[in-house]
Amino acid sequence: MKRFVAYLFSLICILSFWSGSAPCQETAGPKIMMEEQIFDFKEIKEGDVLEHSFKLSNKGNQTLEIISVRPG
């Protein structure tokens, strides 16, 4: 009986590891890509006007809709 339980436990462990090793498929939909995610203005003086553009592209297979943007 102990041997049967040990075999059963081993089989369950092997199957659980094997099922998790399958490659993931990419989901369909939009996929945003950014050239840079962070930009540091370094030291600035109070009252200076700052501007920086982030370049975004859609590498997915559906329309990318940007609903809101917030500074970090």
mmCIF file of the N, C-alpha and C atoms, coordinates in Angstrom:
data_MODEL
# 
_entry.id   MODEL 
# 
loop_
_atom_site.group_PDB 
_atom_site.id 
_atom_site.type_symbol 
_atom_site.label_atom_id 
_atom_site.label_alt_id 
_atom_site.label_comp_id 
_atom_site.label_asym_id 
_atom_site.label_entity_id 
_atom_site.label_seq_id 
_atom_site.pdbx_PDB_ins_code 
_atom_site.Cartn_x 
_atom_site.Cartn_y 
_atom_site.Cartn_z 
_atom_site.occupancy 
_atom_site.B_iso_or_equiv 
_atom_site.pdbx_formal_charge 
_atom_site.auth_seq_id 
_atom_site.auth_comp_id 
_atom_site.auth_asym_id 
_atom_site.auth_atom_id 
_atom_site.pdbx_PDB_model_num 
ATOM 1   N N  . MET A 1 1  ? 0.831  -1.195 0.000   1.00 0.00 ? 1  MET A N  1 
ATOM 2   C CA . MET A 1 1  ? 0.000  0.000  0.000   1.00 0.00 ? 1  MET A CA 1 
ATOM 3   C C  . MET A 1 1  ? 0.873  1.256  0.000   1.00 0.00 ? 1  MET A C  1 
ATOM 4   N N  . LYS A 1 2  ? 1.952  1.234  0.784   1.00 0.00 ? 2  LYS A N  1 
ATOM 5   C CA . LYS A 1 2  ? 2.832  2.401  0.824   1.00 0.00 ? 2  LYS A CA 1 
ATOM 6   C C  . LYS A 1 2  ? 3.476  2.632  -0.536  1.00 0.00 ? 2  LYS A C  1 
ATOM 7   N N  . ARG A 1 3  ? 3.812  1.533  -1.200  1.00 0.00 ? 3  ARG A N  1 
ATOM 8   C CA . ARG A 1 3  ? 4.444  1.643  -2.506  1.00 0.00 ? 3  ARG A CA 1 
ATOM 9   C C  . ARG A 1 3  ? 3.465  2.259  -3.519  1.00 0.00 ? 3  ARG A C  1 
ATOM 10  N N  . PHE A 1 4  ? 2.200  1.853  -3.458  1.00 0.00 ? 4  PHE A N  1 
ATOM 11  C CA . PHE A 1 4  ? 1.176  2.393  -4.350  1.00 0.00 ? 4  PHE A CA 1 
ATOM 12  C C  . PHE A 1 4  ? 1.001  3.896  -4.131  1.00 0.00 ? 4  PHE A C  1 
ATOM 13  N N  . VAL A 1 5  ? 0.958  4.320  -2.889  1.00 0.00 ? 5  VAL A N  1 
ATOM 14  C CA . VAL A 1 5  ? 0.809  5.745  -2.562  1.00 0.00 ? 5  VAL A CA 1 
ATOM 15  C C  . VAL A 1 5  ? 2.023  6.525  -3.058  1.00 0.00 ? 5  VAL A C  1 
ATOM 16  N N  . ALA A 1 6  ? 3.213  5.952  -2.917  1.00 0.00 ? 6  ALA A N  1 
ATOM 17  C CA . ALA A 1 6  ? 4.428  6.619  -3.386  1.00 0.00 ? 6  ALA A CA 1 
ATOM 18  C C  . ALA A 1 6  ? 4.402  6.769  -4.906  1.00 0.00 ? 6  ALA A C  1 
ATOM 19  N N  . TYR A 1 7  ? 3.994  5.722  -5.630  1.00 0.00 ? 7  TYR A N  1 
ATOM 20  C CA . TYR A 1 7  ? 3.892  5.801  -7.086  1.00 0.00 ? 7  TYR A CA 1 
ATOM 21  C C  . TYR A 1 7  ? 2.840  6.827  -7.513  1.00 0.00 ? 7  TYR A C  1 
ATOM 22  N N  . LEU A 1 8  ? 1.724  6.818  -6.846  1.00 0.00 ? 8  LEU A N  1 
ATOM 23  C CA . LEU A 1 8  ? 0.657  7.763  -7.167  1.00 0.00 ? 8  LEU A CA 1 
ATOM 24  C C  . LEU A 1 8  ? 1.114  9.205  -6.929  1.00 0.00 ? 8  LEU A C  1 
ATOM 25  N N  . PHE A 1 9  ? 1.778  9.438  -5.818  1.00 0.00 ? 9  PHE A N  1 
ATOM 26  C CA . PHE A 1 9  ? 2.295  10.771 -5.507  1.00 0.00 ? 9  PHE A CA 1 
ATOM 27  C C  . PHE A 1 9  ? 3.325  11.199 -6.551  1.00 0.00 ? 9  PHE A C  1 
ATOM 28  N N  . SER A 1 10 ? 4.214  10.292 -6.936  1.00 0.00 ? 10 SER A N  1 
ATOM 29  C CA . SER A 1 10 ? 5.229  10.597 -7.953  1.00 0.00 ? 10 SER A CA 1 
ATOM 30  C C  . SER A 1 10 ? 4.573  10.934 -9.284  1.00 0.00 ? 10 SER A C  1 
ATOM 31  N N  . LEU A 1 11 ? 3.563  10.173 -9.662  1.00 0.00 ? 11 LEU A N  1 
ATOM 32  C CA . LEU A 1 11 ? 2.864  10.422 -10.914 1.00 0.00 ? 11 LEU A CA 1 
ATOM 33  C C  . LEU A 1 11 ? 2.187  11.793 -10.907 1.00 0.00 ? 11 LEU A C  1 
ATOM 34  N N  . ILE A 1 12 ? 1.563  12.147 -9.817  1.00 0.00 ? 12 ILE A N  1 
ATOM 35  C CA . ILE A 1 12 ? 0.909  13.457 -9.704  1.00 0.00 ? 12 ILE A CA 1 
ATOM 36  C C  . ILE A 1 12 ? 1.938  14.580 -9.808  1.00 0.00 ? 12 ILE A C  1 
ATOM 37  N N  . CYS A 1 13 ? 3.076  14.421 -9.155  1.00 0.00 ? 13 CYS A N  1 
ATOM 38  C CA . CYS A 1 13 ? 4.131  15.446 -9.223  1.00 0.00 ? 13 CYS A CA 1 
ATOM 39  C C  . CYS A 1 13 ? 4.657  15.597 -10.644 1.00 0.00 ? 13 CYS A C  1 
ATOM 40  N N  . ILE A 1 14 ? 4.924  14.484 -11.311 1.00 0.00 ? 14 ILE A N  1 
ATOM 41  C CA . ILE A 1 14 ? 5.449  14.535 -12.680 1.00 0.00 ? 14 ILE A CA 1 
ATOM 42  C C  . ILE A 1 14 ? 4.440  15.191 -13.615 1.00 0.00 ? 14 ILE A C  1 
ATOM 43  N N  . LEU A 1 15 ? 3.185  14.829 -13.501 1.00 0.00 ? 15 LEU A N  1 
ATOM 44  C CA . LEU A 1 15 ? 2.162  15.424 -14.362 1.00 0.00 ? 15 LEU A CA 1 
ATOM 45  C C  . LEU A 1 15 ? 1.982  16.914 -14.101 1.00 0.00 ? 15 LEU A C  1 
ATOM 46  N N  . SER A 1 16 ? 2.080  17.327 -12.858 1.00 0.00 ? 16 SER A N  1 
ATOM 47  C CA . SER A 1 16 ? 1.918  18.754 -12.560 1.00 0.00 ? 16 SER A CA 1 
ATOM 48  C C  . SER A 1 16 ? 3.087  19.570 -13.106 1.00 0.00 ? 16 SER A C  1 
ATOM 49  N N  . PHE A 1 17 ? 4.312  19.042 -13.032 1.00 0.00 ? 17 PHE A N  1 
ATOM 50  C CA . PHE A 1 17 ? 5.464  19.750 -13.602 1.00 0.00 ? 17 PHE A CA 1 
ATOM 51  C C  . PHE A 1 17 ? 5.395  19.756 -15.121 1.00 0.00 ? 17 PHE A C  1 
ATOM 52  N N  . TRP A 1 18 ? 4.971  18.647 -15.707 1.00 0.00 ? 18 TRP A N  1 
ATOM 53  C CA . TRP A 1 18 ? 4.912  18.529 -17.155 1.00 0.00 ? 18 TRP A CA 1 
ATOM 54  C C  . TRP A 1 18 ? 3.854  19.464 -17.734 1.00 0.00 ? 18 TRP A C  1 
ATOM 55  N N  . SER A 1 19 ? 2.721  19.588 -17.092 1.00 0.00 ? 19 SER A N  1 
ATOM 56  C CA . SER A 1 19 ? 1.654  20.444 -17.606 1.00 0.00 ? 19 SER A CA 1 
ATOM 57  C C  . SER A 1 19 ? 2.039  21.916 -17.532 1.00 0.00 ? 19 SER A C  1 
ATOM 58  N N  . GLY A 1 20 ? 2.879  22.296 -16.595 1.00 0.00 ? 20 GLY A N  1 
ATOM 59  C CA . GLY A 1 20 ? 3.309  23.685 -16.467 1.00 0.00 ? 20 GLY A CA 1 
ATOM 60  C C  . GLY A 1 20 ? 4.426  24.054 -17.407 1.00 0.00 ? 20 GLY A C  1 
ATOM 61  N N  . SER A 1 21 ? 5.021  23.085 -18.108 1.00 0.00 ? 21 SER A N  1 
ATOM 62  C CA . SER A 1 21 ? 6.152  23.377 -18.975 1.00 0.00 ? 21 SER A CA 1 
ATOM 63  C C  . SER A 1 21 ? 5.746  23.659 -20.411 1.00 0.00 ? 21 SER A C  1 
ATOM 64  N N  . ALA A 1 22 ? 4.469  23.648 -20.720 1.00 0.00 ? 22 ALA A N  1 
ATOM 65  C CA . ALA A 1 22 ? 4.011  23.930 -22.076 1.00 0.00 ? 22 ALA A CA 1 
ATOM 66  C C  . ALA A 1 22 ? 4.231  25.406 -22.387 1.00 0.00 ? 22 ALA A C  1 
ATOM 67  N N  . PRO A 1 23 ? 4.658  25.723 -23.611 1.00 0.00 ? 23 PRO A N  1 
ATOM 68  C CA . PRO A 1 23 ? 4.870  27.129 -23.961 1.00 0.00 ? 23 PRO A CA 1 
ATOM 69  C C  . PRO A 1 23 ? 3.552  27.888 -23.971 1.00 0.00 ? 23 PRO A C  1 
ATOM 70  N N  . CYS A 1 24 ? 3.609  29.128 -23.534 1.00 0.00 ? 24 CYS A N  1 
ATOM 71  C CA . CYS A 1 24 ? 2.414  29.970 -23.490 1.00 0.00 ? 24 CYS A CA 1 
ATOM 72  C C  . CYS A 1 24 ? 2.152  30.548 -24.876 1.00 0.00 ? 24 CYS A C  1 
ATOM 73  N N  . GLN A 1 25 ? 0.918  30.589 -25.258 1.00 0.00 ? 25 GLN A N  1 
ATOM 74  C CA . GLN A 1 25 ? 0.552  31.217 -26.513 1.00 0.00 ? 25 GLN A CA 1 
ATOM 75  C C  . GLN A 1 25 ? 0.251  32.681 -26.249 1.00 0.00 ? 25 GLN A C  1 
ATOM 76  N N  . GLU A 1 26 ? 0.710  33.536 -27.170 1.00 0.00 ? 26 GLU A N  1 
ATOM 77  C CA . GLU A 1 26 ? 0.405  34.952 -27.012 1.00 0.00 ? 26 GLU A CA 1 
ATOM 78  C C  . GLU A 1 26 ? -1.068 35.168 -27.310 1.00 0.00 ? 26 GLU A C  1 
ATOM 79  N N  . THR A 1 27 ? -1.679 35.995 -26.504 1.00 0.00 ? 27 THR A N  1 
ATOM 80  C CA . THR A 1 27 ? -3.091 36.278 -26.702 1.00 0.00 ? 27 THR A CA 1 
ATOM 81  C C  . THR A 1 27 ? -3.258 37.315 -27.804 1.00 0.00 ? 27 THR A C  1 
ATOM 82  N N  . ALA A 1 28 ? -4.355 37.215 -28.508 1.00 0.00 ? 28 ALA A N  1 
ATOM 83  C CA . ALA A 1 28 ? -4.655 38.187 -29.550 1.00 0.00 ? 28 ALA A CA 1 
ATOM 84  C C  . ALA A 1 28 ? -5.068 39.495 -28.898 1.00 0.00 ? 28 ALA A C  1 
ATOM 85  N N  . GLY A 1 29 ? -4.763 40.586 -29.551 1.00 0.00 ? 29 GLY A N  1 
ATOM 86  C CA . GLY A 1 29 ? -5.150 41.887 -29.037 1.00 0.00 ? 29 GLY A CA 1 
ATOM 87  C C  . GLY A 1 29 ? -4.051 42.903 -29.237 1.00 0.00 ? 29 GLY A C  1 
ATOM 88  N N  . PRO A 1 30 ? -4.251 44.101 -28.737 1.00 0.00 ? 30 PRO A N  1 
ATOM 89  C CA . PRO A 1 30 ? -3.232 45.135 -28.857 1.00 0.00 ? 30 PRO A CA 1 
ATOM 90  C C  . PRO A 1 30 ? -2.051 44.855 -27.936 1.00 0.00 ? 30 PRO A C  1 
ATOM 91  N N  . LYS A 1 31 ? -0.869 45.310 -28.343 1.00 0.00 ? 31 LYS A N  1 
ATOM 92  C CA . LYS A 1 31 ? 0.333  45.147 -27.524 1.00 0.00 ? 31 LYS A CA 1 
ATOM 93  C C  . LYS A 1 31 ? 1.159  46.423 -27.671 1.00 0.00 ? 31 LYS A C  1 
ATOM 94  N N  . ILE A 1 32 ? 1.229  47.195 -26.591 1.00 0.00 ? 32 ILE A N  1 
ATOM 95  C CA . ILE A 1 32 ? 1.938  48.473 -26.634 1.00 0.00 ? 32 ILE A CA 1 
ATOM 96  C C  . ILE A 1 32 ? 3.437  48.242 -26.442 1.00 0.00 ? 32 ILE A C  1 
ATOM 97  N N  . MET A 1 33 ? 4.235  48.922 -27.248 1.00 0.00 ? 33 MET A N  1 
ATOM 98  C CA . MET A 1 33 ? 5.687  48.864 -27.140 1.00 0.00 ? 33 MET A CA 1 
ATOM 99  C C  . MET A 1 33 ? 6.198  50.297 -26.994 1.00 0.00 ? 33 MET A C  1 
ATOM 100 N N  . MET A 1 34 ? 7.167  50.486 -26.082 1.00 0.00 ? 34 MET A N  1 
ATOM 101 C CA . MET A 1 34 ? 7.739  51.812 -25.841 1.00 0.00 ? 34 MET A CA 1 
ATOM 102 C C  . MET A 1 34 ? 9.246  51.738 -26.026 1.00 0.00 ? 34 MET A C  1 
ATOM 103 N N  . GLU A 1 35 ? 9.823  52.753 -26.684 1.00 0.00 ? 35 GLU A N  1 
ATOM 104 C CA . GLU A 1 35 ? 11.273 52.808 -26.827 1.00 0.00 ? 35 GLU A CA 1 
ATOM 105 C C  . GLU A 1 35 ? 11.927 53.036 -25.468 1.00 0.00 ? 35 GLU A C  1 
ATOM 106 N N  . GLU A 1 36 ? 11.325 53.886 -24.650 1.00 0.00 ? 36 GLU A N  1 
ATOM 107 C CA . GLU A 1 36 ? 11.820 54.137 -23.298 1.00 0.00 ? 36 GLU A CA 1 
ATOM 108 C C  . GLU A 1 36 ? 10.626 54.282 -22.367 1.00 0.00 ? 36 GLU A C  1 
ATOM 109 N N  . GLN A 1 37 ? 10.747 53.784 -21.154 1.00 0.00 ? 37 GLN A N  1 
ATOM 110 C CA . GLN A 1 37 ? 9.646  53.860 -20.202 1.00 0.00 ? 37 GLN A CA 1 
ATOM 111 C C  . GLN A 1 37 ? 9.851  54.949 -19.165 1.00 0.00 ? 37 GLN A C  1 
ATOM 112 N N  . ILE A 1 38 ? 11.079 55.389 -18.983 1.00 0.00 ? 38 ILE A N  1 
ATOM 113 C CA . ILE A 1 38 ? 11.398 56.400 -17.968 1.00 0.00 ? 38 ILE A CA 1 
ATOM 114 C C  . ILE A 1 38 ? 12.282 57.460 -18.607 1.00 0.00 ? 38 ILE A C  1 
ATOM 115 N N  . PHE A 1 39 ? 12.022 58.708 -18.279 1.00 0.00 ? 39 PHE A N  1 
ATOM 116 C CA . PHE A 1 39 ? 12.882 59.801 -18.707 1.00 0.00 ? 39 PHE A CA 1 
ATOM 117 C C  . PHE A 1 39 ? 13.143 60.689 -17.505 1.00 0.00 ? 39 PHE A C  1 
ATOM 118 N N  . ASP A 1 40 ? 14.410 61.017 -17.261 1.00 0.00 ? 40 ASP A N  1 
ATOM 119 C CA . ASP A 1 40 ? 14.799 61.848 -16.120 1.00 0.00 ? 40 ASP A CA 1 
ATOM 120 C C  . ASP A 1 40 ? 15.243 63.214 -16.638 1.00 0.00 ? 40 ASP A C  1 
ATOM 121 N N  . PHE A 1 41 ? 14.594 64.276 -16.189 1.00 0.00 ? 41 PHE A N  1 
ATOM 122 C CA . PHE A 1 41 ? 14.951 65.629 -16.597 1.00 0.00 ? 41 PHE A CA 1 
ATOM 123 C C  . PHE A 1 41 ? 16.170 66.162 -15.849 1.00 0.00 ? 41 PHE A C  1 
ATOM 124 N N  . LYS A 1 42 ? 16.667 65.415 -14.900 1.00 0.00 ? 42 LYS A N  1 
ATOM 125 C CA . LYS A 1 42 ? 17.803 65.828 -14.050 1.00 0.00 ? 42 LYS A CA 1 
ATOM 126 C C  . LYS A 1 42 ? 17.408 67.070 -13.258 1.00 0.00 ? 42 LYS A C  1 
ATOM 127 N N  . GLU A 1 43 ? 18.358 67.980 -13.036 1.00 0.00 ? 43 GLU A N  1 
ATOM 128 C CA . GLU A 1 43 ? 18.059 69.192 -12.257 1.00 0.00 ? 43 GLU A CA 1 
ATOM 129 C C  . GLU A 1 43 ? 17.413 70.244 -13.151 1.00 0.00 ? 43 GLU A C  1 
ATOM 130 N N  . ILE A 1 44 ? 16.356 70.855 -12.631 1.00 0.00 ? 44 ILE A N  1 
ATOM 131 C CA . ILE A 1 44 ? 15.678 71.927 -13.351 1.00 0.00 ? 44 ILE A CA 1 
ATOM 132 C C  . ILE A 1 44 ? 15.421 73.078 -12.395 1.00 0.00 ? 44 ILE A C  1 
ATOM 133 N N  . LYS A 1 45 ? 15.227 74.244 -12.953 1.00 0.00 ? 45 LYS A N  1 
ATOM 134 C CA . LYS A 1 45 ? 14.912 75.409 -12.136 1.00 0.00 ? 45 LYS A CA 1 
ATOM 135 C C  . LYS A 1 45 ? 13.401 75.543 -12.028 1.00 0.00 ? 45 LYS A C  1 
ATOM 136 N N  . GLU A 1 46 ? 12.962 76.102 -10.922 1.00 0.00 ? 46 GLU A N  1 
ATOM 137 C CA . GLU A 1 46 ? 11.532 76.309 -10.731 1.00 0.00 ? 46 GLU A CA 1 
ATOM 138 C C  . GLU A 1 46 ? 11.011 77.256 -11.801 1.00 0.00 ? 46 GLU A C  1 
ATOM 139 N N  . GLY A 1 47 ? 9.898  76.884 -12.396 1.00 0.00 ? 47 GLY A N  1 
ATOM 140 C CA . GLY A 1 47 ? 9.293  77.712 -13.430 1.00 0.00 ? 47 GLY A CA 1 
ATOM 141 C C  . GLY A 1 47 ? 9.699  77.318 -14.843 1.00 0.00 ? 47 GLY A C  1 
ATOM 142 N N  . ASP A 1 48 ? 10.697 76.435 -14.995 1.00 0.00 ? 48 ASP A N  1 
ATOM 143 C CA . ASP A 1 48 ? 11.095 75.982 -16.325 1.00 0.00 ? 48 ASP A CA 1 
ATOM 144 C C  . ASP A 1 48 ? 9.960  75.179 -16.955 1.00 0.00 ? 48 ASP A C  1 
ATOM 145 N N  . VAL A 1 49 ? 9.783  75.357 -18.251 1.00 0.00 ? 49 VAL A N  1 
ATOM 146 C CA . VAL A 1 49 ? 8.793  74.580 -18.992 1.00 0.00 ? 49 VAL A CA 1 
ATOM 147 C C  . VAL A 1 49 ? 9.501  73.344 -19.539 1.00 0.00 ? 49 VAL A C  1 
ATOM 148 N N  . LEU A 1 50 ? 8.943  72.184 -19.251 1.00 0.00 ? 50 LEU A N  1 
ATOM 149 C CA . LEU A 1 50 ? 9.563  70.928 -19.663 1.00 0.00 ? 50 LEU A CA 1 
ATOM 150 C C  . LEU A 1 50 ? 8.686  70.216 -20.679 1.00 0.00 ? 50 LEU A C  1 
ATOM 151 N N  . GLU A 1 51 ? 9.343  69.508 -21.582 1.00 0.00 ? 51 GLU A N  1 
ATOM 152 C CA . GLU A 1 51 ? 8.604  68.742 -22.576 1.00 0.00 ? 51 GLU A CA 1 
ATOM 153 C C  . GLU A 1 51 ? 9.424  67.520 -22.970 1.00 0.00 ? 51 GLU A C  1 
ATOM 154 N N  . HIS A 1 52 ? 8.753  66.391 -23.103 1.00 0.00 ? 52 HIS A N  1 
ATOM 155 C CA . HIS A 1 52 ? 9.402  65.162 -23.573 1.00 0.00 ? 52 HIS A CA 1 
ATOM 156 C C  . HIS A 1 52 ? 8.361  64.310 -24.278 1.00 0.00 ? 52 HIS A C  1 
ATOM 157 N N  . SER A 1 53 ? 8.735  63.697 -25.362 1.00 0.00 ? 53 SER A N  1 
ATOM 158 C CA . SER A 1 53 ? 7.816  62.835 -26.113 1.00 0.00 ? 53 SER A CA 1 
ATOM 159 C C  . SER A 1 53 ? 8.235  61.378 -25.956 1.00 0.00 ? 53 SER A C  1 
ATOM 160 N N  . PHE A 1 54 ? 7.282  60.534 -25.653 1.00 0.00 ? 54 PHE A N  1 
ATOM 161 C CA . PHE A 1 54 ? 7.504  59.091 -25.602 1.00 0.00 ? 54 PHE A CA 1 
ATOM 162 C C  . PHE A 1 54 ? 6.972  58.495 -26.897 1.00 0.00 ? 54 PHE A C  1 
ATOM 163 N N  . LYS A 1 55 ? 7.758  57.655 -27.540 1.00 0.00 ? 55 LYS A N  1 
ATOM 164 C CA . LYS A 1 55 ? 7.337  57.022 -28.786 1.00 0.00 ? 55 LYS A CA 1 
ATOM 165 C C  . LYS A 1 55 ? 6.700  55.676 -28.468 1.00 0.00 ? 55 LYS A C  1 
ATOM 166 N N  . LEU A 1 56 ? 5.445  55.521 -28.861 1.00 0.00 ? 56 LEU A N  1 
ATOM 167 C CA . LEU A 1 56 ? 4.682  54.299 -28.628 1.00 0.00 ? 56 LEU A CA 1 
ATOM 168 C C  . LEU A 1 56 ? 4.332  53.667 -29.965 1.00 0.00 ? 56 LEU A C  1 
ATOM 169 N N  . SER A 1 57 ? 4.246  52.350 -29.979 1.00 0.00 ? 57 SER A N  1 
ATOM 170 C CA . SER A 1 57 ? 3.782  51.651 -31.172 1.00 0.00 ? 57 SER A CA 1 
ATOM 171 C C  . SER A 1 57 ? 2.952  50.444 -30.761 1.00 0.00 ? 57 SER A C  1 
ATOM 172 N N  . ASN A 1 58 ? 2.070  50.037 -31.638 1.00 0.00 ? 58 ASN A N  1 
ATOM 173 C CA . ASN A 1 58 ? 1.197  48.896 -31.395 1.00 0.00 ? 58 ASN A CA 1 
ATOM 174 C C  . ASN A 1 58 ? 1.739  47.708 -32.181 1.00 0.00 ? 58 ASN A C  1 
ATOM 175 N N  . LYS A 1 59 ? 2.247  46.704 -31.491 1.00 0.00 ? 59 LYS A N  1 
ATOM 176 C CA . LYS A 1 59 ? 2.775  45.500 -32.133 1.00 0.00 ? 59 LYS A CA 1 
ATOM 177 C C  . LYS A 1 59 ? 1.756  44.364 -32.112 1.00 0.00 ? 59 LYS A C  1 
ATOM 178 N N  . GLY A 1 60 ? 0.556  44.637 -31.655 1.00 0.00 ? 60 GLY A N  1 
ATOM 179 C CA . GLY A 1 60 ? -0.489 43.621 -31.591 1.00 0.00 ? 60 GLY A CA 1 
ATOM 180 C C  . GLY A 1 60 ? -1.258 43.527 -32.895 1.00 0.00 ? 60 GLY A C  1 
ATOM 181 N N  . ASN A 1 61 ? -2.299 42.708 -32.887 1.00 0.00 ? 61 ASN A N  1 
ATOM 182 C CA . ASN A 1 61 ? -3.080 42.509 -34.102 1.00 0.00 ? 61 ASN A CA 1 
ATOM 183 C C  . ASN A 1 61 ? -4.477 43.126 -34.008 1.00 0.00 ? 61 ASN A C  1 
ATOM 184 N N  . GLN A 1 62 ? -4.694 43.981 -33.018 1.00 0.00 ? 62 GLN A N  1 
ATOM 185 C CA . GLN A 1 62 ? -5.950 44.710 -32.900 1.00 0.00 ? 62 GLN A CA 1 
ATOM 186 C C  . GLN A 1 62 ? -5.642 46.165 -32.569 1.00 0.00 ? 62 GLN A C  1 
ATOM 187 N N  . THR A 1 63 ? -6.642 47.012 -32.663 1.00 0.00 ? 63 THR A N  1 
ATOM 188 C CA . THR A 1 63 ? -6.469 48.441 -32.422 1.00 0.00 ? 63 THR A CA 1 
ATOM 189 C C  . THR A 1 63 ? -6.125 48.706 -30.962 1.00 0.00 ? 63 THR A C  1 
ATOM 190 N N  . LEU A 1 64 ? -5.104 49.541 -30.756 1.00 0.00 ? 64 LEU A N  1 
ATOM 191 C CA . LEU A 1 64 ? -4.697 49.950 -29.413 1.00 0.00 ? 64 LEU A CA 1 
ATOM 192 C C  . LEU A 1 64 ? -5.406 51.254 -29.080 1.00 0.00 ? 64 LEU A C  1 
ATOM 193 N N  . GLU A 1 65 ? -6.106 51.279 -27.968 1.00 0.00 ? 65 GLU A N  1 
ATOM 194 C CA . GLU A 1 65 ? -6.840 52.468 -27.543 1.00 0.00 ? 65 GLU A CA 1 
ATOM 195 C C  . GLU A 1 65 ? -6.261 52.941 -26.215 1.00 0.00 ? 65 GLU A C  1 
ATOM 196 N N  . ILE A 1 66 ? -5.650 54.132 -26.211 1.00 0.00 ? 66 ILE A N  1 
ATOM 197 C CA . ILE A 1 66 ? -5.091 54.709 -24.988 1.00 0.00 ? 66 ILE A CA 1 
ATOM 198 C C  . ILE A 1 66 ? -6.170 55.589 -24.375 1.00 0.00 ? 66 ILE A C  1 
ATOM 199 N N  . ILE A 1 67 ? -6.627 55.211 -23.203 1.00 0.00 ? 67 ILE A N  1 
ATOM 200 C CA . ILE A 1 67 ? -7.753 55.899 -22.569 1.00 0.00 ? 67 ILE A CA 1 
ATOM 201 C C  . ILE A 1 67 ? -7.287 57.018 -21.647 1.00 0.00 ? 67 ILE A C  1 
ATOM 202 N N  . SER A 1 68 ? -6.208 56.799 -20.894 1.00 0.00 ? 68 SER A N  1 
ATOM 203 C CA . SER A 1 68 ? -5.718 57.846 -20.001 1.00 0.00 ? 68 SER A CA 1 
ATOM 204 C C  . SER A 1 68 ? -4.214 57.703 -19.824 1.00 0.00 ? 68 SER A C  1 
ATOM 205 N N  . VAL A 1 69 ? -3.588 58.824 -19.478 1.00 0.00 ? 69 VAL A N  1 
ATOM 206 C CA . VAL A 1 69 ? -2.146 58.870 -19.235 1.00 0.00 ? 69 VAL A CA 1 
ATOM 207 C C  . VAL A 1 69 ? -1.925 59.662 -17.962 1.00 0.00 ? 69 VAL A C  1 
ATOM 208 N N  . ARG A 1 70 ? -1.059 59.144 -17.076 1.00 0.00 ? 70 ARG A N  1 
ATOM 209 C CA . ARG A 1 70 ? -0.744 59.835 -15.818 1.00 0.00 ? 70 ARG A CA 1 
ATOM 210 C C  . ARG A 1 70 ? 0.765  59.922 -15.659 1.00 0.00 ? 70 ARG A C  1 
ATOM 211 N N  . PRO A 1 71 ? 1.256  61.015 -15.090 1.00 0.00 ? 71 PRO A N  1 
ATOM 212 C CA . PRO A 1 71 ? 2.684  61.073 -14.773 1.00 0.00 ? 71 PRO A CA 1 
ATOM 213 C C  . PRO A 1 71 ? 2.986  60.148 -13.602 1.00 0.00 ? 71 PRO A C  1 
ATOM 214 N N  . GLY A 1 72 ? 4.171  59.578 -13.592 1.00 0.00 ? 72 GLY A N  1 
ATOM 215 C CA . GLY A 1 72 ? 4.525  58.618 -12.544 1.00 0.00 ? 72 GLY A CA 1 
ATOM 216 C C  . GLY A 1 72 ? 5.068  59.297 -11.364 1.00 0.00 ? 72 GLY A C  1 
# 
